Amino acid sequence: MKSGSATKIILETVLTMAHQITEQCSNTTVTDAVKGLLSSYQTIYNATYTYSDQIVQFIDWAGMSLNNNGHVYYIGMDSLGVMGIIDASECPPTYGATLEDIRGFVVGGYHCYGNREGSLVHLGEPFNLSAEHFKEDMIDNLTTYDTVIFLLREEDLHKLHENIPKIAESVLKHTNQFGAIFFQETEDKDHVDKQSTLSHFKHHISVELPWRQIQQQTAPIFHIEPKDEQVKHFSTFLIEMSLKWILNSVSTGGHILIGKVYKNFMIDVRVSNNKLYHRAIGIIKQFAECSYDEAKTALLKSIYSSDTVPDNDNLVTSQHINKATSMDKVVPTALVMAVINCSIEEARKVLQEFTVVSKALQSIKQTGNHGKQTDPLKQ
């Protein structure tokens, strides 16, 4: 489980329990209540990955899009739209992706998003989060290699059932990679209107979570009527969590397919914060089989585009990060330099030849150039 997922689970469990204690809504001990809430997340986790075979189609689409300079677009309402935006926002620092590679849109834009700063559209096109903007200004610019995925709950499907056929017609003029992740919340899964609306997507996953089991697990906590507002909120938390895991699979799988992951490590991280700065040094240290200081030296050479290390006495880590944040392939360049002990120019030459970073590393390892100042492309 990634740290973002763990953080979401912990916060929601703590805040849910705080509400229950304050309102004296629970008839069980705090320990048993927490165990009940956490077990429901475990149930959701197990249920979500039973759909792995269906998620694969979206992963293939994402890989094809990213490998051909296309894009992946998530469109959703309310909190599901926000989950799409969150997944997209994690891709630039994690994989060195551009802001346009994977984007999320929510119906209502910043009004729905509810961030403290309000609209950030003035910062540029990638900051326009409105699904209306996608519909009005972006659909006609889609290409064959773009992927569009709707994120829907039952109530969303009812609200959009008249619009989806029109959107589908417009999208399918440009790309067949048009799908939906739909959360089934009632037992009436064969409803004619529901199936008719979903039929407009080329591929869709109807996720049916085990609500009866979850209700049993949380009954001591939510011992009042199932329609209670607090129960609805917690159900939404679980749906969001399931969607987060699915979208993590899509974006991670897509980047794996284009070589952004090597031996289960995300090797093209953008050095944009303190955590990623130290993670980058660790990646270089591990795969170049060098010391911490040697890995740091390679990283700094890459950041400052120099074969000599800047005077560290006059620079602090935050300055290195500020310099690196807007740069591409900082870690891959440093990694190649450390592995074959070459200049920054030679390292960039290797990466130009092998546009997929993992293939560059595999080639270097296979030709046995560790520690040699030679050109691996001529071996």
C-alpha positions as CSV (number, residue, x, y, z in Angstrom):
1,M,0.0,0.0,0.0
2,K,1.3,3.4,-0.9
3,S,1.6,6.1,1.8
4,G,-1.2,8.2,0.4
5,S,-3.6,5.3,0.8
6,A,-2.5,4.6,4.3
7,T,-2.8,8.3,5.2
8,K,-6.4,8.4,3.9
9,I,-7.4,5.3,5.8
10,I,-5.9,6.6,9.1
11,L,-7.4,10.0,8.8
12,E,-10.9,8.7,7.9
13,T,-10.8,6.2,10.7
14,V,-9.7,8.8,13.3
15,L,-12.2,11.4,12.2
16,T,-15.1,8.9,12.0
17,M,-14.3,7.7,15.5
18,A,-14.1,11.3,16.8
19,H,-17.5,12.0,15.4
20,Q,-19.0,8.8,16.9
21,I,-17.5,9.5,20.3
22,T,-18.6,13.1,20.3
23,E,-22.1,12.3,19.3
24,Q,-22.2,9.1,21.4
25,C,-23.4,7.2,18.4
26,S,-21.5,4.0,19.0
27,N,-22.3,1.1,21.4
28,T,-19.0,-0.6,21.4
29,T,-15.4,0.0,22.7
30,V,-13.1,2.3,20.8
31,T,-10.7,-0.6,20.1
32,D,-13.4,-2.8,18.6
33,A,-14.8,0.1,16.7
34,V,-11.5,0.9,15.1
35,K,-11.0,-2.7,14.3
36,G,-14.4,-2.7,12.6
37,L,-13.6,0.3,10.5
38,L,-10.1,-1.0,9.4
39,S,-11.6,-4.4,8.6
40,S,-14.0,-2.7,6.2
41,Y,-11.1,-1.2,4.3
42,Q,-9.5,-4.6,4.1
43,T,-12.7,-6.0,2.7
44,I,-12.8,-3.2,0.1
45,Y,-9.1,-3.9,-0.8
46,N,-9.9,-7.6,-1.4
47,A,-13.0,-6.8,-3.4
48,T,-11.3,-4.1,-5.6
49,Y,-8.6,-6.4,-6.8
50,T,-11.0,-9.1,-7.9
51,Y,-11.5,-6.8,-10.9
52,S,-7.8,-7.0,-11.9
53,D,-8.5,-8.7,-15.2
54,Q,-10.8,-5.8,-16.2
55,I,-8.4,-3.1,-14.9
56,V,-5.8,-4.5,-17.3
57,Q,-7.6,-3.0,-20.3
58,F,-7.3,0.5,-18.8
59,I,-3.6,-0.1,-18.0
60,D,-3.0,-1.2,-21.6
61,W,-4.8,1.9,-22.9
62,A,-2.8,4.2,-20.6
63,G,0.5,2.6,-21.7
64,M,-0.4,3.0,-25.3
65,S,-1.4,6.7,-24.8
66,L,1.8,7.6,-22.9
67,N,4.0,5.7,-25.3
68,N,2.6,7.7,-28.3
69,N,2.6,11.2,-26.8
70,G,-1.1,10.8,-26.0
71,H,-2.9,11.6,-22.8
72,V,-5.1,10.0,-20.1
73,Y,-8.1,11.9,-18.9
74,Y,-10.3,11.2,-15.9
75,I,-13.7,12.8,-15.7
76,G,-15.9,12.5,-12.6
77,M,-18.4,14.2,-10.3
78,D,-17.9,15.3,-6.7
79,S,-15.3,13.3,-4.7
80,L,-14.7,10.7,-7.5
81,G,-13.7,13.5,-9.8
82,V,-11.4,14.8,-7.0
83,M,-9.8,11.3,-6.7
84,G,-9.0,11.4,-10.4
85,I,-7.4,14.8,-10.0
86,I,-5.3,13.5,-7.0
87,D,-4.1,10.5,-9.0
88,A,-3.1,12.7,-11.9
89,S,-1.3,15.2,-9.7
90,E,0.9,12.5,-8.3
91,C,2.3,11.5,-11.7
92,P,4.7,14.5,-12.4
93,P,6.7,14.1,-9.1
94,T,6.6,10.3,-9.1
95,Y,7.3,9.5,-12.8
96,G,8.7,12.8,-14.2
97,A,5.5,13.1,-16.2
98,T,4.3,16.3,-17.7
99,L,1.2,18.1,-16.3
100,E,-0.6,17.1,-19.5
101,D,0.2,13.4,-19.6
102,I,-2.5,12.4,-17.1
103,R,-5.2,14.9,-16.1
104,G,-8.3,14.9,-13.9
105,F,-11.5,16.9,-14.4
106,V,-14.4,17.3,-12.0
107,V,-17.9,18.6,-12.9
108,G,-18.2,22.1,-11.5
109,G,-14.4,22.7,-11.5
110,Y,-12.9,24.6,-8.6
111,H,-16.4,25.2,-7.1
112,C,-16.7,21.5,-6.5
113,Y,-13.0,21.0,-5.7
114,G,-13.3,23.4,-2.8
115,N,-9.6,24.3,-2.4
116,R,-8.8,27.3,-0.2
117,E,-7.2,29.4,-3.0
118,G,-10.2,29.1,-5.3
119,S,-9.7,29.0,-9.1
120,L,-6.1,28.4,-10.2
121,V,-6.9,28.6,-13.9
122,H,-4.7,31.7,-14.2
123,L,-1.7,29.5,-13.7
124,G,-2.1,27.8,-17.1
125,E,-4.1,25.3,-19.1
126,P,-3.1,22.2,-17.0
127,F,-4.8,23.9,-14.0
128,N,-8.2,24.0,-15.5
129,L,-10.0,21.2,-13.7
130,S,-13.5,21.7,-15.0
131,A,-15.2,18.8,-16.8
132,E,-17.1,21.5,-18.7
133,H,-13.8,22.8,-20.0
134,F,-12.9,19.3,-21.2
135,K,-16.3,18.9,-22.9
136,E,-16.3,22.3,-24.6
137,D,-12.7,22.9,-25.4
138,M,-10.8,19.6,-25.4
139,I,-12.9,16.9,-27.0
140,D,-12.4,18.1,-30.5
141,N,-8.6,18.0,-30.0
142,L,-8.5,14.4,-28.9
143,T,-6.3,12.0,-30.9
144,T,-6.4,8.3,-31.6
145,Y,-3.9,7.8,-28.7
146,D,-5.8,9.6,-26.0
147,T,-7.7,7.7,-23.3
148,V,-10.8,9.0,-21.6
149,I,-12.2,7.4,-18.4
150,F,-15.3,8.4,-16.6
151,L,-15.5,7.8,-12.8
152,L,-19.1,7.2,-11.8
153,R,-21.4,6.3,-8.9
154,E,-25.1,5.3,-9.5
155,E,-26.4,8.8,-8.7
156,D,-23.8,10.2,-11.2
157,L,-25.0,7.9,-13.9
158,H,-28.6,9.0,-13.4
159,K,-27.6,12.7,-13.5
160,L,-25.5,12.2,-16.7
161,H,-27.5,9.6,-18.5
162,E,-28.7,12.1,-21.1
163,N,-25.3,13.7,-21.6
164,I,-23.2,10.6,-21.8
165,P,-24.5,9.4,-25.3
166,K,-23.6,12.9,-26.7
167,I,-20.2,12.9,-25.1
168,A,-19.6,9.4,-26.3
169,E,-20.4,10.4,-29.8
170,S,-18.0,13.3,-29.7
171,V,-15.1,11.3,-28.1
172,L,-15.5,8.2,-30.3
173,K,-15.0,10.4,-33.4
174,H,-11.3,10.7,-32.3
175,T,-10.5,7.7,-30.1
176,N,-11.9,4.3,-29.2
177,Q,-10.2,4.3,-25.8
178,F,-13.3,5.5,-24.0
179,G,-14.2,3.8,-20.7
180,A,-15.8,4.1,-17.3
181,I,-15.3,2.9,-13.8
182,F,-18.8,2.5,-12.3
183,F,-19.6,1.7,-8.7
184,Q,-22.7,-0.4,-8.3
185,E,-24.5,0.5,-5.1
186,T,-27.8,-1.2,-5.4
187,E,-28.8,-4.8,-6.2
188,D,-30.7,-3.7,-9.3
189,K,-27.6,-4.1,-11.5
190,D,-29.6,-5.2,-14.6
191,H,-31.6,-2.0,-14.8
192,V,-32.3,-1.2,-18.5
193,D,-31.4,2.5,-18.3
194,K,-28.2,1.8,-16.4
195,Q,-27.0,-0.9,-18.9
196,S,-28.0,1.3,-21.8
197,T,-26.0,4.2,-20.6
198,L,-22.9,2.1,-19.8
199,S,-23.1,0.5,-23.3
200,H,-21.8,3.7,-24.8
201,F,-18.4,3.1,-23.3
202,K,-16.0,0.8,-25.2
203,H,-14.9,-0.8,-21.9
204,H,-16.3,-0.4,-18.4
205,I,-15.8,-1.9,-15.0
206,S,-18.9,-2.3,-12.8
207,V,-17.5,-2.5,-9.3
208,E,-19.9,-4.1,-6.9
209,L,-18.5,-3.8,-3.3
210,P,-19.7,-6.2,-0.6
211,W,-21.9,-3.8,1.2
212,R,-23.7,-6.5,3.3
213,Q,-20.4,-7.7,4.7
214,I,-19.3,-4.1,5.4
215,Q,-22.5,-3.4,7.2
216,Q,-21.9,-6.4,9.5
217,Q,-18.4,-5.2,10.2
218,T,-19.5,-1.7,11.1
219,A,-22.8,-2.5,12.7
220,P,-21.5,-1.9,16.3
221,I,-20.3,1.6,15.2
222,F,-23.2,2.7,13.0
223,H,-26.0,1.0,14.9
224,I,-28.6,3.5,13.7
225,E,-30.5,3.4,10.4
226,P,-28.4,2.7,7.2
227,K,-29.6,6.0,5.7
228,D,-27.9,8.0,8.4
229,E,-25.6,10.7,7.1
230,Q,-22.6,9.4,8.9
231,V,-23.1,6.0,7.2
232,K,-23.3,7.6,3.8
233,H,-20.1,9.5,4.5
234,F,-18.2,6.4,5.4
235,S,-19.6,4.5,2.4
236,T,-18.3,7.3,0.2
237,F,-14.8,7.0,1.9
238,L,-14.8,3.3,0.9
239,I,-15.8,4.0,-2.7
240,E,-13.1,6.7,-2.9
241,M,-10.5,4.2,-1.5
242,S,-11.5,1.5,-4.0
243,L,-11.3,4.1,-6.9
244,K,-7.9,5.3,-5.6
245,W,-6.5,1.8,-5.8
246,I,-7.9,1.3,-9.3
247,L,-6.5,4.6,-10.6
248,N,-3.1,3.9,-8.9
249,S,-3.0,0.7,-10.9
250,V,-3.9,2.5,-14.2
251,S,-1.3,5.3,-13.8
252,T,1.4,3.1,-12.3
253,G,0.8,0.3,-14.9
254,G,0.9,2.8,-17.7
255,H,4.2,4.3,-16.6
256,I,5.6,0.8,-16.2
257,L,4.8,0.0,-19.8
258,I,6.8,3.0,-21.0
259,G,9.8,2.1,-18.9
260,K,9.5,4.5,-16.0
261,V,9.9,1.7,-13.5
262,Y,13.1,-0.5,-13.2
263,K,13.1,-3.5,-10.8
264,N,10.1,-2.2,-9.1
265,F,11.6,1.3,-8.5
266,M,10.2,4.5,-10.0
267,I,13.5,5.7,-11.4
268,D,12.4,8.9,-13.2
269,V,11.2,10.8,-10.1
270,R,11.1,14.5,-10.3
271,V,13.3,15.9,-7.5
272,S,10.7,18.4,-6.3
273,N,10.7,18.0,-2.5
274,N,13.0,16.8,0.3
275,K,11.5,13.3,0.3
276,L,12.2,12.8,-3.4
277,Y,15.6,14.4,-3.2
278,H,16.7,11.7,-0.7
279,R,14.8,9.0,-2.5
280,A,16.7,9.9,-5.7
281,I,20.1,9.5,-3.9
282,G,18.9,6.1,-2.6
283,I,17.9,5.0,-6.1
284,I,21.3,6.0,-7.5
285,K,23.2,4.4,-4.6
286,Q,21.3,1.1,-5.0
287,F,21.5,0.6,-8.8
288,A,25.0,2.1,-9.3
289,E,26.3,0.1,-6.3
290,C,28.1,3.1,-5.0
291,S,28.4,5.0,-1.7
292,Y,25.9,7.6,-0.5
293,D,28.4,10.4,-1.2
294,E,29.1,9.2,-4.7
295,A,25.3,9.0,-5.4
296,K,24.8,12.5,-4.1
297,T,27.7,13.8,-6.2
298,A,26.1,12.3,-9.4
299,L,22.8,13.8,-8.5
300,L,24.2,17.2,-8.0
301,K,26.2,17.0,-11.2
302,S,22.9,16.2,-13.0
303,I,21.0,19.0,-11.3
304,Y,23.6,21.6,-12.2
305,S,24.5,20.2,-15.6
306,S,28.1,20.1,-14.7
307,D,30.9,17.5,-14.5
308,T,32.1,19.3,-11.3
309,V,30.2,19.4,-8.0
310,P,29.1,22.9,-6.9
311,D,30.4,24.3,-3.6
312,N,28.1,22.5,-1.1
313,D,29.2,24.9,1.6
314,N,27.3,27.7,-0.1
315,L,24.2,25.7,-1.0
316,V,21.5,24.0,1.0
317,T,19.3,21.1,0.0
318,S,16.3,23.4,-0.7
319,Q,18.4,25.2,-3.3
320,H,19.2,21.9,-5.0
321,I,15.5,21.0,-5.0
322,N,14.4,24.4,-6.4
323,K,16.9,24.0,-9.2
324,A,15.8,20.5,-10.0
325,T,12.0,20.8,-9.8
326,S,11.5,22.1,-13.3
327,M,14.1,19.8,-14.9
328,D,13.5,16.5,-16.7
329,K,15.4,13.2,-16.4
330,V,17.6,14.4,-13.5
331,V,17.7,11.0,-11.8
332,P,18.2,8.9,-15.0
333,T,21.0,11.2,-16.0
334,A,22.7,10.9,-12.6
335,L,22.1,7.2,-12.6
336,V,23.8,6.6,-15.9
337,M,26.7,8.8,-14.9
338,A,27.2,6.8,-11.7
339,V,26.9,3.4,-13.3
340,I,29.4,3.9,-16.1
341,N,31.4,6.8,-14.6
342,C,30.9,9.0,-17.5
343,S,30.4,12.7,-18.2
344,I,27.0,14.4,-18.2
345,E,27.2,14.8,-21.9
346,E,27.8,11.1,-22.4
347,A,25.0,10.2,-20.1
348,R,22.6,12.4,-22.0
349,K,23.7,10.8,-25.2
350,V,22.8,7.3,-23.8
351,L,19.4,8.6,-22.7
352,Q,18.7,10.1,-26.1
353,E,19.4,6.8,-27.8
354,F,17.3,4.9,-25.3
355,T,14.2,6.9,-24.7
356,V,13.0,4.3,-22.3
357,V,15.1,4.7,-19.2
358,S,14.8,1.1,-18.0
359,K,16.1,-0.1,-21.4
360,A,19.1,2.2,-21.1
361,L,20.0,0.7,-17.7
362,Q,19.4,-2.9,-19.0
363,S,21.7,-2.2,-21.9
364,I,24.4,-0.7,-19.7
365,K,24.2,-3.7,-17.3
366,Q,24.3,-6.2,-20.1
367,T,27.4,-4.7,-21.8
368,G,29.2,-4.7,-18.4
369,N,30.3,-1.0,-18.5
370,H,30.1,-0.5,-14.7
371,G,33.0,1.8,-13.8
372,K,34.3,2.3,-17.3
373,Q,34.4,5.6,-19.2
374,T,33.2,4.1,-22.4
375,D,30.2,4.6,-24.7
376,P,27.8,1.7,-24.1
377,L,26.2,2.4,-27.4
378,K,29.3,1.3,-29.2
379,Q,29.8,-2.0,-27.4
